[in-house]
Amino acid sequence: MLLWYDPTESRVGSRLPTNIVSVGVSLPRLEAETGADLLISPLTGPPLVELNRPGIEILKVHCQAGVLVQRKSGMDFVSSIGRLAGIQWRMQQWGLSWLLVTGNIGSGKNGLAYIDGRRSHVSYQGLIGALDYWQLRGGGVSILRSDGLSGKWFQLMCERVERVHEEPEIEIEMLKQVLVKKRGSAKENAATQTLSTFPGIGSGTARNIAVEYGSLAEGLVFLSGGEKMKGVGAITKEKAKEWLGLDKNERLEIENGEN
């Protein structure tokens, strides 16, 4: 298993966990070439040191076998929403694109998204829509409440990529989760992708929530509220609210309009 990161991700003030930097390899121009901040590859070779002409060909091999990750934190995610489609298009020329978003994301009564307690200039529906469309275009999305959870996420993702490489017929759906062939609408499939990344929510439960509520936004409202659903207990909801950064009695609200 190999991990490369763009050197800008390890600069002073970067939130990339030190344990990731310690096991990874800095690869200048990784983001410039692929649009990704990190590359996780299950291959142990060929070696990749620099992105010269031979290096580009080696990069292609690792990208096709692994996962490219774009990290967005807090308000940086909000300011990048308009560029996400272009970023993903570049990443998909190389391999599977994964978007990792960290931050306490919530919705205010004014319909605007709040990130880490700060009001943003975009609607909550628009923010959720950006995550939906990333998935509808064939990418993966993970949402973490804080950067402190990134280390564990990378560990689990590395393990998953390695399993896919070793037993693709068993694990490929767990990794890609591009659920076009599964039941439900495209919006439900996109919601399943993100909900299945929540602690205590497996792919089956995530799919049931998505089918019942029809979108990621409404699924999140359900998880933050008091409604009951078979297979989703109070403990699961508590974990989901903690993951979303909500207080015990706090609940998400979606303004009118489609999401």
N, C-alpha and C positions, 0 to 999 in steps of 0.2 A: 504494500500500500504506500503510495506516494502522495504528498500534498505540496502544491506550489501556491505562492501568494504574490501578488503584485507588491513591490516594496513600499508603495504608498500606504498599504494597509498596516505596516509595522512602524510607521513614523511616530514621533512623539505626539501623544494625544490620541492616537488611534485606539479604538476599542477592541481590536482583534486580541483575543485572549493570549497571554504570554505562553501558555502551554501549546497553543497552535503554532505560534512563531517558533518555539523551540524545536518542534518536530517537523516543521515545514521548511521549504527551500524558497528563498527569494528569487523571483523570476522577473527581471525588468521587462517592461513592455507587454506583460501578460494582458493587462486591461486594454492597452492600446490595440492589440491584435484581435482579442476575442470579445471584449466588452465585459469580461468577468474579473472579479477581484481574486478569486481562488479557483483552483482546479484540483479535484480529488480523483486520483486514478488508482485502480486496483492492480495495475501493472508494476512490476519491479524494474522494468527496463523497456525500451532503451533509455539511456541517460539523457537528461535534458538540462542543459546548463545555460544556454543563451538562445535567443530567437533570431539566429542568422538563417540563411537558406536551409541548411540541413536541419537546424533546430525547428523550423516551421513544420517540416515533414514529420519530425518526431512528435511535435505538439499535436498534430492531427491524430496520430495513433492514440495518444493518451486521452484526448478529448472524446474520441469515439467510444472508448472503453469506460470512461468515467463520467463525472458531473462537473459542470461549470457553475460557480456560485457568485451571484452579485449580492453584496451586503448593503442594506440601507438602514440607517438608524434615525429615529426621531424625525425632526424637521427636514433632515436631508432626504428622507423618503418622500415627504410631501412635496418638496421643491423639485423632485425628480420625476413626478408622476407623468408629466408631459413628454418625458424622454424615455420612459420605460419601454414603449413599443420598439423604438429604434435600438435600444440596448439589447432587448431580447432577440430581435432579428439578427444582430451581429453574433450573439452567443449561439444561436441555433444553426448558424453556418458551420459551427465546429462540433456541436454535440448537444446533449441535454442541458437545458437552462434551468437553474434553480434560483429563486428569489428568497433571500433571508431578510426578514424585516424584524427589527428589534425596537421596542418602545411600548409605552403604556398608551394604547389607542382606545379612545372613547368617543361618545357622541354627546353634544350639548343640546339643550332645548331649542337652540337657534338652528339646529341642523348641521352645524359645522363640526368638523372632526377636531378632537383635542388630542394632542400628542404630549405625553409626559406632563400633563397638566396645563399645557400651553395651547391657546386657541390657534388653529391654523386658518388659512384663507380658503380651504377647500371644504366641500360638503363631505359628511361622513359617507353618504351614498357614493359620491365620486371616488373616495378613497377605496371603499370596498369594491367598487366597479373596476378599479385599476387592478386589484388583486385577482378578481374574477377573470378579466381579459387575459392576464398573463397565463392563467391556467387554460383558458379556452384556446389559446394559441399553442398549447402543448407543453408548457413549462410546469415546474413544481413550485410551490410556495410554502414557506414555514413562517410562523409568527411567534416571536418570543417576547415575553413581557419586559425582559431586561437583558442587557448585554452579558450579565453575569451567568446567564443560561447558555451562552454560545458555546462554551467549552464542551459541555455535555452533548449539545446538539451535533457538533462536529464529530465527536466520538461515535455517536450513534449513526450518523450519516456515513462515516468511513466504514463502519461495520456492515452497513446495509449495502454499500457499493461493492464491498468485497464479497458478500453473499451472492449478489447478482452475478458477479463475475464467475463464481464457483458453481452456482446452481441457477442459471438464468431462467430455466423453465419453472422454477418454484418461486423465485423472488422478484421477477421483473415487474409484476404488477404492483408490488409494494413500493418499488422505487419510482416508477414513472407515473402510475396512477392517472394516466390520461384516459379517462373513463368513457370515451366516445362509444365503445361497443356495449357498455353497461346500460341498464335501464335508466330512464329518467331523461330530463331535458339537459341541454348543454349547461344551463345555469345551475341545475342541481348537481351535475357532475363536477363543476368547478367548486361548488360549496363543499362537496364530499372531500375533495383534495385537501382543502385547508382545515376543515373540521377534524380530519383524521390525524392531524399533527398535534391536537390538543391532548394533554395528559389524561389517560384513562378512557379515551375515546378511540376505539378501533375502527377499521374501515367499514365494518357492517353497521355499527351504530351511527357513524358519520353519514353513511348513505341513507339510513332511515330518517335522520333529522333533515337531511337535504330534500328528500322526497316529500316529507310531511310539510316542510315550510317553504320549499321552492327556491331559496336563495341563501347565500352566505349571510347577508345582513339579517334576515329574519331568523336564521338558525342561531346567530349570536344573541339576538333578542331573547329567544327561547331559553338559551343556556343561562342568561343573566336574570331570568324571571322566575315566577312561581308555578308556571304551567307544568303539568305532569305528562310523562311519556314513558311507555314501557321500555325498559332497558336503560333508562337514564335516571339514576338516583340522585339523592341530595348531595352525596359526596362527590359525584362526577361534576355536578353543577358548581359546587364550591371550588373544586380544582380549576374549572373553566373560568370562573370569575377571578380567581387569583391570577391565572395566566393572563387574563385581560387587564389586570390591574384595578379591578373594581372592588369597592368596599362590600361588606357583607350585605348591606341593605340597598346597595346601589344597583341600578339596572339600566341597560342600554335602551335608548328610544330612537325609533326611526321616523323621520318626518314623512309627509305624504309624498307620493311619486314612486315610480318603479326604482328598484335597486338591483 
